[in-house]
């Protein structure tokens, strides 16, 4: 069935500036009515769901996900990745092109669309590569990728170092009305860095990765956006300087945007030193609850805290939070990057970068942005719905009448602990196992169909 009547929930739709306790009627996979008329227009046989005390919003969108299929299915598949997305409350995701083979041609795009239709339970949109084989040497066939249905181009996982090539990519992308999303990393500055360059990299004897390694490419991208007029989106920002550069560029009206991941505005580089070094000198935790919480212990050099870009200083973390609060950073995402257990169970230097995040990002975002009073629920939801849909020109992220019936129902106050037994992902490289979380998706609806229900919190009536 793809028809449903949700009653008694707090309906928040930033696209239509709606925030009201009301009903929502879904018929034949579309939003049919909102408000008092929803119940009167509902056919007698339609399934009803009581969502009193819960938030109902447009289906959440994550525009930065690594599904690993094709070619790396030992880490994740479209089936397991979309199942994890559903558990996290996401109805639409955008998969990155650093697969095997790379998504740099129309054939691979068609393959992913076919497999997503067969095995995916949420909407899967595809990002194509900027360069062939993500090698940064020759442009991919951007026009062919557009015709095949990609929603953006990016070399995520890598960064185009040749400024002239990046300029041409932006010029072509503008011709085809495609946003360019960029993983900002200057290889000559970052070299073999594995964690943020600062006190803890020195204390731990690990090769440092300076914040300037990100900021340099952010500055390059902003200049090229001004030169070409193309839409440039800076991925997974982690450094204070990047936020300052983006803020100034947006004030000048440049077509630029940025995104942030929960691990970068929740954790700092001190986490790499182990749980006994995790607390600031003032005795207050850097985690979302503010005060010292009951956290699981973990050792120094835990590779679950190794990600790209790396966890940075308290100053950088606060700058990311400020950028999210004042609107400089418009989009929230996970950079869901699954890896096999054996790949992460090596020395810190040799472990791959990346963590999973689809199932924890809503809770962490609520804790750090809403429960701390930085953002209202509507403002936070907009960063998961309206902003990514607008950036990628998706007909999603809204509860307008006639829109696709993609909805997320969540409890912003539910307290829970993330356990490995709860994950739908094929991989377990997540630093938040055993941590107390607050806020959880309890129902995910795609095309009017319930694809995920957290049974202990929600029951059909």
C-alpha angles and dihedrals in degrees: 000000000000099000125089142159115216113196135195100005130135100253114207120182113166092187090065097029090243123156112156143124101251147117131277125206121202118192127180093346096309136097103259105174143353124198134017092338091060093077094042093050094046114109113240092246097051116119114250127210124193108218098169112156092019134101119245116196141154112291111281118249125211110193096186115060133138109213092173092213124153108043104000101060092139085076102039141336133206088255096052095037094052090045089055089048091053092051089052092052097256120140097177132035135177115221121217122236101233093105130120106286097026118243093247100121140051094250094061091046089054091049092054092046089052095048092044090054090050102040110013122097097192131047111282118202121186132229115203127213124265093215135029111274087354086275096133093229107095131022119252118235094276095177092052091048090052092051089049089058109259115157097207142353127239140150089216112178085036135046129220104243097184106089094199091053090049090051091054090047090055092048092052092043090054090052090056096039093242124145115230115224115197135199098217110219128135104208094200091059099036095043107160097340116151102181139017113299107242144081096324096048088054094045092048096042094237126143108262127232109207120221087233087070087071099033093055093060093041088056090047091051094049091052091049091048088055092047097047104026090229123144110257123188119192111215129223098350113204108163131082092225091056091055092049092050093048092047092053092046093051091050087058090052098248117162094249136124140171143208136212133204125220094240090060094052095039106042135041134203090269087078089072088062092062137260095292090062095042098098127083120241091255089065094244120121123241089221123102099266090063096214125073108291132193100267129172116254120249132179129246115270092031103168091211084081094054111104142147114274093026130239106273140201128300088255092056092045092053090049091054090050090049091049091052091047097050095042098251088121108048104178136060120201141154108231083217102203113173123197134178119262093243091054092057096040094082136086113305093249093057102041118104119251120252148066136214116252116159094103098046106035097087093052094045092047092050091049097048100035110024107028090047090055096245095119136017118235093256092052092049094046090051089062089057097041123013098035099050092041091052093046094050097036091240123163088228139089098069141091093210114147108272094022121129110281095244109143140164123209116196142167108226092196104044111122117212143150121240109234129185089238089063099057123103092192120105091228133060104202096128123126094206101072109129094015122130110248132187122209128034142188110244101177134022118193123190121184090348093305124116104234097167132026127176094216098199091061106034136042132177116240 
